[in-house]
Amino acid sequence: MRQHFDDAQLIRAARELMEVYGSQAAAVAEKRATHLNECGEGVSATTWRQIADAVRNVEVKDTSRRSGRSS
């Protein structure tokens, strides 16, 4: 079974993870992805990697806004 999350869902999950883990959110998501992949849960691992990417994207956009740059 293939899971598919749209960008809004990934960003929402990323922001929630960031609220809990702060600057470690991307690392937490990557660690979960690695664990799931090792357990044979490749689809779920892919989703967590997408969430990690979304965390990094949100961090970049937030940093750009704070510094006065637009993207």
CHARMM-style PDB file with segment names, atoms N, HN, CA, C and O in Angstrom:
ATOM      1  N   MET     1       0.841  -1.185   0.000  1.00  0.00      PROA
ATOM      2  CA  MET     1       0.000   0.000   0.000  1.00  0.00      PROA
ATOM      3  C   MET     1       0.884   1.246   0.000  1.00  0.00      PROA
ATOM      4  O   MET     1       1.809   1.357   0.805  1.00  0.00      PROA
ATOM      5  N   ARG     2       0.604   2.151  -0.876  1.00  0.00      PROA
ATOM      6  HN  ARG     2      -0.148   2.061  -1.530  1.00  0.00      PROA
ATOM      7  CA  ARG     2       1.397   3.364  -1.005  1.00  0.00      PROA
ATOM      8  C   ARG     2       0.679   4.528  -0.330  1.00  0.00      PROA
ATOM      9  O   ARG     2      -0.487   4.804  -0.611  1.00  0.00      PROA
ATOM     10  N   GLN     3       1.395   5.204   0.562  1.00  0.00      PROA
ATOM     11  HN  GLN     3       2.342   4.980   0.790  1.00  0.00      PROA
ATOM     12  CA  GLN     3       0.853   6.389   1.207  1.00  0.00      PROA
ATOM     13  C   GLN     3       1.264   7.597   0.379  1.00  0.00      PROA
ATOM     14  O   GLN     3       2.351   7.640  -0.196  1.00  0.00      PROA
ATOM     15  N   HSD     4       0.378   8.567   0.333  1.00  0.00      PROA
ATOM     16  HN  HSD     4      -0.506   8.533   0.801  1.00  0.00      PROA
ATOM     17  CA  HSD     4       0.734   9.811  -0.344  1.00  0.00      PROA
ATOM     18  C   HSD     4       0.215  10.972   0.485  1.00  0.00      PROA
ATOM     19  O   HSD     4      -0.968  11.044   0.818  1.00  0.00      PROA
ATOM     20  N   PHE     5       1.112  11.864   0.804  1.00  0.00      PROA
ATOM     21  HN  PHE     5       2.073  11.806   0.534  1.00  0.00      PROA
ATOM     22  CA  PHE     5       0.747  13.050   1.553  1.00  0.00      PROA
ATOM     23  C   PHE     5       1.001  14.266   0.679  1.00  0.00      PROA
ATOM     24  O   PHE     5       2.018  14.348  -0.010  1.00  0.00      PROA
ATOM     25  N   ASP     6       0.072  15.204   0.711  1.00  0.00      PROA
ATOM     26  HN  ASP     6      -0.755  15.138   1.270  1.00  0.00      PROA
ATOM     27  CA  ASP     6       0.290  16.408  -0.078  1.00  0.00      PROA
ATOM     28  C   ASP     6       1.201  17.368   0.690  1.00  0.00      PROA
ATOM     29  O   ASP     6       1.496  17.154   1.866  1.00  0.00      PROA
ATOM     30  N   ASP     7       1.638  18.418   0.015  1.00  0.00      PROA
ATOM     31  HN  ASP     7       1.399  18.592  -0.940  1.00  0.00      PROA
ATOM     32  CA  ASP     7       2.576  19.366   0.614  1.00  0.00      PROA
ATOM     33  C   ASP     7       2.038  19.971   1.903  1.00  0.00      PROA
ATOM     34  O   ASP     7       2.788  20.135   2.866  1.00  0.00      PROA
ATOM     35  N   ALA     8       0.767  20.300   1.935  1.00  0.00      PROA
ATOM     36  HN  ALA     8       0.158  20.167   1.153  1.00  0.00      PROA
ATOM     37  CA  ALA     8       0.186  20.915   3.135  1.00  0.00      PROA
ATOM     38  C   ALA     8       0.271  19.962   4.326  1.00  0.00      PROA
ATOM     39  O   ALA     8       0.557  20.392   5.444  1.00  0.00      PROA
ATOM     40  N   GLN     9       0.027  18.684   4.097  1.00  0.00      PROA
ATOM     41  HN  GLN     9      -0.205  18.335   3.189  1.00  0.00      PROA
ATOM     42  CA  GLN     9       0.109  17.705   5.181  1.00  0.00      PROA
ATOM     43  C   GLN     9       1.546  17.536   5.668  1.00  0.00      PROA
ATOM     44  O   GLN     9       1.795  17.428   6.869  1.00  0.00      PROA
ATOM     45  N   LEU    10       2.489  17.514   4.724  1.00  0.00      PROA
ATOM     46  HN  LEU    10       2.286  17.601   3.748  1.00  0.00      PROA
ATOM     47  CA  LEU    10       3.896  17.380   5.096  1.00  0.00      PROA
ATOM     48  C   LEU    10       4.366  18.597   5.889  1.00  0.00      PROA
ATOM     49  O   LEU    10       5.089  18.457   6.875  1.00  0.00      PROA
ATOM     50  N   ILE    11       3.961  19.778   5.464  1.00  0.00      PROA
ATOM     51  HN  ILE    11       3.374  19.892   4.662  1.00  0.00      PROA
ATOM     52  CA  ILE    11       4.350  20.997   6.175  1.00  0.00      PROA
ATOM     53  C   ILE    11       3.726  21.031   7.564  1.00  0.00      PROA
ATOM     54  O   ILE    11       4.381  21.424   8.530  1.00  0.00      PROA
ATOM     55  N   ARG    12       2.482  20.627   7.668  1.00  0.00      PROA
ATOM     56  HN  ARG    12       1.950  20.307   6.883  1.00  0.00      PROA
ATOM     57  CA  ARG    12       1.816  20.574   8.975  1.00  0.00      PROA
ATOM     58  C   ARG    12       2.560  19.610   9.906  1.00  0.00      PROA
ATOM     59  O   ARG    12       2.809  19.939  11.066  1.00  0.00      PROA
ATOM     60  N   ALA    13       2.911  18.439   9.410  1.00  0.00      PROA
ATOM     61  HN  ALA    13       2.709  18.171   8.468  1.00  0.00      PROA
ATOM     62  CA  ALA    13       3.656  17.465  10.215  1.00  0.00      PROA
ATOM     63  C   ALA    13       5.029  18.022  10.595  1.00  0.00      PROA
ATOM     64  O   ALA    13       5.487  17.838  11.722  1.00  0.00      PROA
ATOM     65  N   ALA    14       5.676  18.698   9.658  1.00  0.00      PROA
ATOM     66  HN  ALA    14       5.304  18.848   8.743  1.00  0.00      PROA
ATOM     67  CA  ALA    14       6.990  19.294   9.931  1.00  0.00      PROA
ATOM     68  C   ALA    14       6.894  20.334  11.039  1.00  0.00      PROA
ATOM     69  O   ALA    14       7.713  20.341  11.959  1.00  0.00      PROA
ATOM     70  N   ARG    15       5.905  21.204  10.957  1.00  0.00      PROA
ATOM     71  HN  ARG    15       5.239  21.197  10.211  1.00  0.00      PROA
ATOM     72  CA  ARG    15       5.742  22.254  11.979  1.00  0.00      PROA
ATOM     73  C   ARG    15       5.440  21.656  13.351  1.00  0.00      PROA
ATOM     74  O   ARG    15       5.933  22.147  14.367  1.00  0.00      PROA
ATOM     75  N   GLU    16       4.637  20.607  13.380  1.00  0.00      PROA
ATOM     76  HN  GLU    16       4.236  20.208  12.555  1.00  0.00      PROA
ATOM     77  CA  GLU    16       4.337  19.953  14.657  1.00  0.00      PROA
ATOM     78  C   GLU    16       5.607  19.328  15.250  1.00  0.00      PROA
ATOM     79  O   GLU    16       5.854  19.431  16.451  1.00  0.00      PROA
ATOM     80  N   LEU    17       6.395  18.689  14.406  1.00  0.00      PROA
ATOM     81  HN  LEU    17       6.194  18.606  13.430  1.00  0.00      PROA
ATOM     82  CA  LEU    17       7.652  18.104  14.864  1.00  0.00      PROA
ATOM     83  C   LEU    17       8.601  19.196  15.364  1.00  0.00      PROA
ATOM     84  O   LEU    17       9.300  19.010  16.360  1.00  0.00      PROA
ATOM     85  N   MET    18       8.620  20.327  14.670  1.00  0.00      PROA
ATOM     86  HN  MET    18       8.052  20.478  13.861  1.00  0.00      PROA
ATOM     87  CA  MET    18       9.470  21.444  15.068  1.00  0.00      PROA
ATOM     88  C   MET    18       9.043  22.019  16.419  1.00  0.00      PROA
ATOM     89  O   MET    18       9.887  22.442  17.209  1.00  0.00      PROA
ATOM     90  N   GLU    19       7.746  22.034  16.682  1.00  0.00      PROA
ATOM     91  HN  GLU    19       7.060  21.690  16.040  1.00  0.00      PROA
ATOM     92  CA  GLU    19       7.266  22.527  17.973  1.00  0.00      PROA
ATOM     93  C   GLU    19       7.767  21.653  19.115  1.00  0.00      PROA
ATOM     94  O   GLU    19       8.083  22.152  20.195  1.00  0.00      PROA
ATOM     95  N   VAL    20       7.836  20.359  18.874  1.00  0.00      PROA
ATOM     96  HN  VAL    20       7.579  19.954  17.997  1.00  0.00      PROA
ATOM     97  CA  VAL    20       8.253  19.431  19.921  1.00  0.00      PROA
ATOM     98  C   VAL    20       9.776  19.340  20.027  1.00  0.00      PROA
ATOM     99  O   VAL    20      10.321  19.350  21.131  1.00  0.00      PROA
ATOM    100  N   TYR    21      10.465  19.252  18.889  1.00  0.00      PROA
ATOM    101  HN  TYR    21      10.023  19.244  17.992  1.00  0.00      PROA
ATOM    102  CA  TYR    21      11.903  18.978  18.887  1.00  0.00      PROA
ATOM    103  C   TYR    21      12.781  20.163  18.502  1.00  0.00      PROA
ATOM    104  O   TYR    21      14.007  20.057  18.543  1.00  0.00      PROA
ATOM    105  N   GLY    22      12.186  21.270  18.135  1.00  0.00      PROA
ATOM    106  HN  GLY    22      11.191  21.356  18.102  1.00  0.00      PROA
ATOM    107  CA  GLY    22      12.970  22.463  17.792  1.00  0.00      PROA
ATOM    108  C   GLY    22      13.955  22.194  16.672  1.00  0.00      PROA
ATOM    109  O   GLY    22      13.608  21.613  15.644  1.00  0.00      PROA
ATOM    110  N   SER    23      15.179  22.623  16.885  1.00  0.00      PROA
ATOM    111  HN  SER    23      15.461  23.095  17.720  1.00  0.00      PROA
ATOM    112  CA  SER    23      16.203  22.508  15.841  1.00  0.00      PROA
ATOM    113  C   SER    23      16.603  21.065  15.541  1.00  0.00      PROA
ATOM    114  O   SER    23      17.309  20.814  14.565  1.00  0.00      PROA
ATOM    115  N   GLN    24      16.168  20.124  16.355  1.00  0.00      PROA
ATOM    116  HN  GLN    24      15.595  20.327  17.149  1.00  0.00      PROA
ATOM    117  CA  GLN    24      16.487  18.710  16.129  1.00  0.00      PROA
ATOM    118  C   GLN    24      15.419  17.979  15.324  1.00  0.00      PROA
ATOM    119  O   GLN    24      15.536  16.775  15.098  1.00  0.00      PROA
ATOM    120  N   ALA    25      14.378  18.691  14.887  1.00  0.00      PROA
ATOM    121  HN  ALA    25      14.283  19.669  15.070  1.00  0.00      PROA
ATOM    122  CA  ALA    25      13.240  18.047  14.218  1.00  0.00      PROA
ATOM    123  C   ALA    25      13.642  17.246  12.980  1.00  0.00      PROA
ATOM    124  O   ALA    25      13.191  16.114  12.808  1.00  0.00      PROA
ATOM    125  N   ALA    26      14.472  17.809  12.129  1.00  0.00      PROA
ATOM    126  HN  ALA    26      14.838  18.729  12.269  1.00  0.00      PROA
ATOM    127  CA  ALA    26      14.873  17.086  10.912  1.00  0.00      PROA
ATOM    128  C   ALA    26      15.653  15.821  11.265  1.00  0.00      PROA
ATOM    129  O   ALA    26      15.462  14.775  10.646  1.00  0.00      PROA
ATOM    130  N   ALA    27      16.524  15.923  12.253  1.00  0.00      PROA
ATOM    131  HN  ALA    27      16.679  16.773  12.756  1.00  0.00      PROA
ATOM    132  CA  ALA    27      17.307  14.755  12.674  1.00  0.00      PROA
ATOM    133  C   ALA    27      16.404  13.675  13.255  1.00  0.00      PROA
ATOM    134  O   ALA    27      16.620  12.488  13.009  1.00  0.00      PROA
ATOM    135  N   VAL    28      15.401  14.072  14.018  1.00  0.00      PROA
ATOM    136  HN  VAL    28      15.225  15.036  14.218  1.00  0.00      PROA
ATOM    137  CA  VAL    28      14.448  13.107  14.582  1.00  0.00      PROA
ATOM    138  C   VAL    28      13.699  12.400  13.460  1.00  0.00      PROA
ATOM    139  O   VAL    28      13.541  11.179  13.487  1.00  0.00      PROA
ATOM    140  N   ALA    29      13.240  13.162  12.478  1.00  0.00      PROA
ATOM    141  HN  ALA    29      13.368  14.154  12.456  1.00  0.00      PROA
ATOM    142  CA  ALA    29      12.515  12.564  11.350  1.00  0.00      PROA
ATOM    143  C   ALA    29      13.411  11.600  10.573  1.00  0.00      PROA
ATOM    144  O   ALA    29      12.967  10.521  10.181  1.00  0.00      PROA
ATOM    145  N   GLU    30      14.663  11.982  10.352  1.00  0.00      PROA
ATOM    146  HN  GLU    30      15.024  12.858  10.670  1.00  0.00      PROA
ATOM    147  CA  GLU    30      15.606  11.100   9.636  1.00  0.00      PROA
ATOM    148  C   GLU    30      15.857   9.821  10.429  1.00  0.00      PROA
ATOM    149  O   GLU    30      15.938   8.736   9.854  1.00  0.00      PROA
ATOM    150  N   LYS    31      15.980   9.949  11.750  1.00  0.00      PROA
ATOM    151  HN  LYS    31      15.913  10.831  12.217  1.00  0.00      PROA
ATOM    152  CA  LYS    31      16.205   8.774  12.592  1.00  0.00      PROA
ATOM    153  C   LYS    31      15.010   7.824  12.520  1.00  0.00      PROA
ATOM    154  O   LYS    31      15.178   6.607  12.437  1.00  0.00      PROA
ATOM    155  N   ARG    32      13.812   8.386  12.552  1.00  0.00      PROA
ATOM    156  HN  ARG    32      13.675   9.374  12.619  1.00  0.00      PROA
ATOM    157  CA  ARG    32      12.607   7.555  12.425  1.00  0.00      PROA
ATOM    158  C   ARG    32      12.582   6.862  11.068  1.00  0.00      PROA
ATOM    159  O   ARG    32      12.232   5.686  10.966  1.00  0.00      PROA
ATOM    160  N   ALA    33      12.956   7.599  10.031  1.00  0.00      PROA
ATOM    161  HN  ALA    33      13.241   8.554  10.113  1.00  0.00      PROA
ATOM    162  CA  ALA    33      12.976   7.017   8.684  1.00  0.00      PROA
ATOM    163  C   ALA    33      13.955   5.850   8.612  1.00  0.00      PROA
ATOM    164  O   ALA    33      13.641   4.800   8.052  1.00  0.00      PROA
ATOM    165  N   THR    34      15.128   6.039   9.177  1.00  0.00      PROA
ATOM    166  HN  THR    34      15.383   6.892   9.632  1.00  0.00      PROA
ATOM    167  CA  THR    34      16.136   4.976   9.170  1.00  0.00      PROA
ATOM    168  C   THR    34      15.628   3.744   9.913  1.00  0.00      PROA
ATOM    169  O   THR    34      15.768   2.619   9.432  1.00  0.00      PROA
ATOM    170  N   HSD    35      15.044   3.961  11.076  1.00  0.00      PROA
ATOM    171  HN  HSD    35      14.931   4.875  11.467  1.00  0.00      PROA
ATOM    172  CA  HSD    35      14.516   2.837  11.865  1.00  0.00      PROA
ATOM    173  C   HSD    35      13.423   2.101  11.095  1.00  0.00      PROA
ATOM    174  O   HSD    35      13.429   0.872  11.027  1.00  0.00      PROA
ATOM    175  N   LEU    36      12.496   2.842  10.523  1.00  0.00      PROA
ATOM    176  HN  LEU    36      12.491   3.840  10.578  1.00  0.00      PROA
ATOM    177  CA  LEU    36      11.406   2.213   9.768  1.00  0.00      PROA
ATOM    178  C   LEU    36      11.939   1.437   8.569  1.00  0.00      PROA
ATOM    179  O   LEU    36      11.455   0.346   8.266  1.00  0.00      PROA
ATOM    180  N   ASN    37      12.925   1.993   7.894  1.00  0.00      PROA
ATOM    181  HN  ASN    37      13.317   2.879   8.140  1.00  0.00      PROA
ATOM    182  CA  ASN    37      13.519   1.310   6.746  1.00  0.00      PROA
ATOM    183  C   ASN    37      14.176  -0.008   7.181  1.00  0.00      PROA
ATOM    184  O   ASN    37      14.055  -1.030   6.507  1.00  0.00      PROA
ATOM    185  N   GLU    38      14.875   0.043   8.326  1.00  0.00      PROA
ATOM    186  HN  GLU    38      14.974   0.874   8.873  1.00  0.00      PROA
ATOM    187  CA  GLU    38      15.512  -1.171   8.853  1.00  0.00      PROA
ATOM    188  C   GLU    38      14.483  -2.234   9.233  1.00  0.00      PROA
ATOM    189  O   GLU    38      14.773  -3.430   9.211  1.00  0.00      PROA
ATOM    190  N   CYS    39      13.283  -1.784   9.582  1.00  0.00      PROA
ATOM    191  HN  CYS    39      13.047  -0.813   9.601  1.00  0.00      PROA
ATOM    192  CA  CYS    39      12.200  -2.710   9.959  1.00  0.00      PROA
ATOM    193  C   CYS    39      11.389  -3.168   8.748  1.00  0.00      PROA
ATOM    194  O   CYS    39      10.396  -3.881   8.897  1.00  0.00      PROA
ATOM    195  N   GLY    40      11.807  -2.764   7.558  1.00  0.00      PROA
ATOM    196  HN  GLY    40      12.613  -2.186   7.436  1.00  0.00      PROA
ATOM    197  CA  GLY    40      11.111  -3.182   6.354  1.00  0.00      PROA
ATOM    198  C   GLY    40       9.909  -2.329   6.000  1.00  0.00      PROA
ATOM    199  O   GLY    40       9.091  -2.723   5.169  1.00  0.00      PROA
ATOM    200  N   GLU    41       9.794  -1.176   6.613  1.00  0.00      PROA
ATOM    201  HN  GLU    41      10.458  -0.855   7.288  1.00  0.00      PROA
ATOM    202  CA  GLU    41       8.671  -0.267   6.359  1.00  0.00      PROA
ATOM    203  C   GLU    41       9.118   0.867   5.435  1.00  0.00      PROA
ATOM    204  O   GLU    41       9.154   2.031   5.832  1.00  0.00      PROA
ATOM    205  N   GLY    42       9.451   0.510   4.220  1.00  0.00      PROA
ATOM    206  HN  GLY    42       9.421  -0.436   3.897  1.00  0.00      PROA
ATOM    207  CA  GLY    42       9.997   1.470   3.266  1.00  0.00      PROA
ATOM    208  C   GLY    42       9.077   2.626   2.929  1.00  0.00      PROA
ATOM    209  O   GLY    42       9.537   3.758   2.773  1.00  0.00      PROA
ATOM    210  N   VAL    43       7.789   2.362   2.816  1.00  0.00      PROA
ATOM    211  HN  VAL    43       7.415   1.443   2.943  1.00  0.00      PROA
ATOM    212  CA  VAL    43       6.838   3.424   2.474  1.00  0.00      PROA
ATOM    213  C   VAL    43       6.769   4.456   3.604  1.00  0.00      PROA
ATOM    214  O   VAL    43       6.807   5.662   3.362  1.00  0.00      PROA
ATOM    215  N   SER    44       6.669   3.965   4.828  1.00  0.00      PROA
ATOM    216  HN  SER    44       6.638   2.986   5.024  1.00  0.00      PROA
ATOM    217  CA  SER    44       6.630   4.884   5.971  1.00  0.00      PROA
ATOM    218  C   SER    44       7.954   5.623   6.114  1.00  0.00      PROA
ATOM    219  O   SER    44       7.973   6.801   6.473  1.00  0.00      PROA
ATOM    220  N   ALA    45       9.053   4.943   5.837  1.00  0.00      PROA
ATOM    221  HN  ALA    45       9.038   3.986   5.545  1.00  0.00      PROA
ATOM    222  CA  ALA    45      10.372   5.581   5.889  1.00  0.00      PROA
ATOM    223  C   ALA    45      10.443   6.728   4.883  1.00  0.00      PROA
ATOM    224  O   ALA    45      10.977   7.794   5.189  1.00  0.00      PROA
ATOM    225  N   THR    46       9.913   6.511   3.702  1.00  0.00      PROA
ATOM    226  HN  THR    46       9.480   5.645   3.453  1.00  0.00      PROA
ATOM    227  CA  THR    46       9.897   7.557   2.680  1.00  0.00      PROA
ATOM    228  C   THR    46       9.102   8.769   3.158  1.00  0.00      PROA
ATOM    229  O   THR    46       9.511   9.908   2.936  1.00  0.00      PROA
ATOM    230  N   THR    47       7.977   8.526   3.808  1.00  0.00      PROA
ATOM    231  HN  THR    47       7.645   7.601   3.989  1.00  0.00      PROA
ATOM    232  CA  THR    47       7.160   9.623   4.323  1.00  0.00      PROA
ATOM    233  C   THR    47       7.943  10.423   5.357  1.00  0.00      PROA
ATOM    234  O   THR    47       7.906  11.653   5.336  1.00  0.00      PROA
ATOM    235  N   TRP    48       8.652   9.747   6.262  1.00  0.00      PROA
ATOM    236  HN  TRP    48       8.683   8.747   6.279  1.00  0.00      PROA
ATOM    237  CA  TRP    48       9.429  10.468   7.271  1.00  0.00      PROA
ATOM    238  C   TRP    48      10.584  11.241   6.645  1.00  0.00      PROA
ATOM    239  O   TRP    48      10.963  12.296   7.153  1.00  0.00      PROA
ATOM    240  N   ARG    49      11.147  10.738   5.561  1.00  0.00      PROA
ATOM    241  HN  ARG    49      10.840   9.880   5.148  1.00  0.00      PROA
ATOM    242  CA  ARG    49      12.198  11.504   4.865  1.00  0.00      PROA
ATOM    243  C   ARG    49      11.599  12.755   4.225  1.00  0.00      PROA
ATOM    244  O   ARG    49      12.227  13.814   4.207  1.00  0.00      PROA
ATOM    245  N   GLN    50      10.393  12.626   3.707  1.00  0.00      PROA
ATOM    246  HN  GLN    50       9.883  11.766   3.722  1.00  0.00      PROA
ATOM    247  CA  GLN    50       9.710  13.796   3.146  1.00  0.00      PROA
ATOM    248  C   GLN    50       9.409  14.814   4.241  1.00  0.00      PROA
ATOM    249  O   GLN    50       9.513  16.019   4.011  1.00  0.00      PROA
ATOM    250  N   ILE    51       9.040  14.345   5.416  1.00  0.00      PROA
ATOM    251  HN  ILE    51       8.955  13.366   5.603  1.00  0.00      PROA
ATOM    252  CA  ILE    51       8.796  15.260   6.536  1.00  0.00      PROA
ATOM    253  C   ILE    51      10.103  15.947   6.923  1.00  0.00      PROA
ATOM    254  O   ILE    51      10.107  17.148   7.192  1.00  0.00      PROA
ATOM    255  N   ALA    52      11.208  15.209   6.957  1.00  0.00      PROA
ATOM    256  HN  ALA    52      11.205  14.233   6.739  1.00  0.00      PROA
ATOM    257  CA  ALA    52      12.512  15.811   7.263  1.00  0.00      PROA
ATOM    258  C   ALA    52      12.849  16.898   6.246  1.00  0.00      PROA
ATOM    259  O   ALA    52      13.330  17.969   6.619  1.00  0.00      PROA
ATOM    260  N   ASP    53      12.602  16.629   4.972  1.00  0.00      PROA
ATOM    261  HN  ASP    53      12.212  15.759   4.670  1.00  0.00      PROA
ATOM    262  CA  ASP    53      12.834  17.648   3.930  1.00  0.00      PROA
ATOM    263  C   ASP    53      11.941  18.864   4.152  1.00  0.00      PROA
ATOM    264  O   ASP    53      12.377  20.002   3.985  1.00  0.00      PROA
ATOM    265  N   ALA    54      10.686  18.614   4.529  1.00  0.00      PROA
ATOM    266  HN  ALA    54      10.332  17.689   4.665  1.00  0.00      PROA
ATOM    267  CA  ALA    54       9.763  19.724   4.791  1.00  0.00      PROA
ATOM    268  C   ALA    54      10.236  20.554   5.970  1.00  0.00      PROA
ATOM    269  O   ALA    54      10.130  21.780   5.943  1.00  0.00      PROA
ATOM    270  N   VAL    55      10.755  19.908   7.005  1.00  0.00      PROA
ATOM    271  HN  VAL    55      10.840  18.912   7.028  1.00  0.00      PROA
ATOM    272  CA  VAL    55      11.313  20.645   8.151  1.00  0.00      PROA
ATOM    273  C   VAL    55      12.418  21.574   7.676  1.00  0.00      PROA
ATOM    274  O   VAL    55      12.435  22.756   8.020  1.00  0.00      PROA
ATOM    275  N   ARG    56      13.338  21.039   6.886  1.00  0.00      PROA
ATOM    276  HN  ARG    56      13.323  20.079   6.606  1.00  0.00      PROA
ATOM    277  CA  ARG    56      14.451  21.867   6.398  1.00  0.00      PROA
ATOM    278  C   ARG    56      13.946  23.029   5.541  1.00  0.00      PROA
ATOM    279  O   ARG    56      14.461  24.142   5.637  1.00  0.00      PROA
ATOM    280  N   ASN    57      12.939  22.771   4.704  1.00  0.00      PROA
ATOM    281  HN  ASN    57      12.520  21.866   4.626  1.00  0.00      PROA
ATOM    282  CA  ASN    57      12.372  23.837   3.874  1.00  0.00      PROA
ATOM    283  C   ASN    57      11.713  24.916   4.714  1.00  0.00      PROA
ATOM    284  O   ASN    57      11.875  26.104   4.436  1.00  0.00      PROA
ATOM    285  N   VAL    58      10.968  24.514   5.741  1.00  0.00      PROA
ATOM    286  HN  VAL    58      10.837  23.548   5.967  1.00  0.00      PROA
ATOM    287  CA  VAL    58      10.312  25.477   6.630  1.00  0.00      PROA
ATOM    288  C   VAL    58      11.371  26.293   7.371  1.00  0.00      PROA
ATOM    289  O   VAL    58      11.225  27.505   7.529  1.00  0.00      PROA
ATOM    290  N   GLU    59      12.429  25.633   7.823  1.00  0.00      PROA
ATOM    291  HN  GLU    59      12.548  24.648   7.694  1.00  0.00      PROA
ATOM    292  CA  GLU    59      13.503  26.340   8.530  1.00  0.00      PROA
ATOM    293  C   GLU    59      14.139  27.401   7.641  1.00  0.00      PROA
ATOM    294  O   GLU    59      14.408  28.513   8.096  1.00  0.00      PROA
ATOM    295  N   VAL    60      14.380  27.066   6.380  1.00  0.00      PROA
ATOM    296  HN  VAL    60      14.161  26.163   6.010  1.00  0.00      PROA
ATOM    297  CA  VAL    60      14.983  28.017   5.446  1.00  0.00      PROA
ATOM    298  C   VAL    60      14.046  29.204   5.222  1.00  0.00      PROA
ATOM    299  O   VAL    60      14.481  30.355   5.251  1.00  0.00      PROA
ATOM    300  N   LYS    61      12.763  28.925   5.000  1.00  0.00      PROA
ATOM    301  HN  LYS    61      12.410  27.990   4.977  1.00  0.00      PROA
ATOM    302  CA  LYS    61      11.800  30.008   4.775  1.00  0.00      PROA
ATOM    303  C   LYS    61      11.665  30.886   6.009  1.00  0.00      PROA
ATOM    304  O   LYS    61      11.606  32.110   5.895  1.00  0.00      PROA
ATOM    305  N   ASP    62      11.616  30.272   7.193  1.00  0.00      PROA
ATOM    306  HN  ASP    62      11.664  29.277   7.287  1.00  0.00      PROA
ATOM    307  CA  ASP    62      11.513  31.054   8.425  1.00  0.00      PROA
ATOM    308  C   ASP    62      12.751  31.924   8.636  1.00  0.00      PROA
ATOM    309  O   ASP    62      12.641  33.072   9.068  1.00  0.00      PROA
ATOM    310  N   THR    63      13.916  31.382   8.334  1.00  0.00      PROA
ATOM    311  HN  THR    63      14.006  30.450   7.983  1.00  0.00      PROA
ATOM    312  CA  THR    63      15.157  32.140   8.470  1.00  0.00      PROA
ATOM    313  C   THR    63      15.165  33.311   7.483  1.00  0.00      PROA
ATOM    314  O   THR    63      15.566  34.419   7.836  1.00  0.00      PROA
ATOM    315  N   SER    64      14.725  33.067   6.255  1.00  0.00      PROA
ATOM    316  HN  SER    64      14.399  32.166   5.967  1.00  0.00      PROA
ATOM    317  CA  SER    64      14.669  34.136   5.248  1.00  0.00      PROA
ATOM    318  C   SER    64      13.735  35.254   5.682  1.00  0.00      PROA
ATOM    319  O   SER    64      14.052  36.431   5.508  1.00  0.00      PROA
ATOM    320  N   ARG    65      12.597  34.899   6.240  1.00  0.00      PROA
ATOM    321  HN  ARG    65      12.340  33.943   6.382  1.00  0.00      PROA
ATOM    322  CA  ARG    65      11.644  35.917   6.707  1.00  0.00      PROA
ATOM    323  C   ARG    65      12.237  36.750   7.831  1.00  0.00      PROA
ATOM    324  O   ARG    65      12.093  37.972   7.850  1.00  0.00      PROA
ATOM    325  N   ARG    66      12.913  36.079   8.777  1.00  0.00      PROA
ATOM    326  HN  ARG    66      13.031  35.086   8.761  1.00  0.00      PROA
ATOM    327  CA  ARG    66      13.487  36.810   9.905  1.00  0.00      PROA
ATOM    328  C   ARG    66      14.596  37.745   9.466  1.00  0.00      PROA
ATOM    329  O   ARG    66      14.802  38.792  10.079  1.00  0.00      PROA
ATOM    330  N   SER    67      15.312  37.382   8.416  1.00  0.00      PROA
ATOM    331  HN  SER    67      15.145  36.531   7.919  1.00  0.00      PROA
ATOM    332  CA  SER    67      16.424  38.209   7.958  1.00  0.00      PROA
ATOM    333  C   SER    67      15.974  39.267   6.943  1.00  0.00      PROA
ATOM    334  O   SER    67      16.777  40.071   6.470  1.00  0.00      PROA
ATOM    335  N   GLY    68      14.677  39.252   6.619  1.00  0.00      PROA
ATOM    336  HN  GLY    68      14.024  38.599   7.003  1.00  0.00      PROA
ATOM    337  CA  GLY    68      14.150  40.249   5.707  1.00  0.00      PROA
ATOM    338  C   GLY    68      14.220  39.886   4.245  1.00  0.00      PROA
ATOM    339  O   GLY    68      13.879  40.700   3.386  1.00  0.00      PROA
ATOM    340  N   ARG    69      14.657  38.677   3.947  1.00  0.00      PROA
ATOM    341  HN  ARG    69      14.934  38.016   4.644  1.00  0.00      PROA
ATOM    342  CA  ARG    69      14.736  38.222   2.553  1.00  0.00      PROA
ATOM    343  C   ARG    69      13.451  37.489   2.203  1.00  0.00      PROA
ATOM    344  O   ARG    69      12.879  36.792   3.041  1.00  0.00      PROA
ATOM    345  N   SER    70      13.006  37.644   0.985  1.00  0.00      PROA
ATOM    346  HN  SER    70      13.471  38.210   0.304  1.00  0.00      PROA
ATOM    347  CA  SER    70      11.839  36.885   0.532  1.00  0.00      PROA
ATOM    348  C   SER    70      12.293  35.793  -0.410  1.00  0.00      PROA
ATOM    349  O   SER    70      13.324  35.913  -1.073  1.00  0.00      PROA
ATOM    350  N   SER    71      11.501  34.708  -0.464  1.00  0.00      PROA
ATOM    351  HN  SER    71      10.664  34.611   0.074  1.00  0.00      PROA
ATOM    352  CA  SER    71      11.882  33.603  -1.356  1.00  0.00      PROA
ATOM    353  C   SER    71      10.878  33.415  -2.437  1.00  0.00      PROA
ATOM    354  OT1 SER    71      11.034  32.531  -3.278  1.00  0.00      PROA
TER     355      SER     71
END
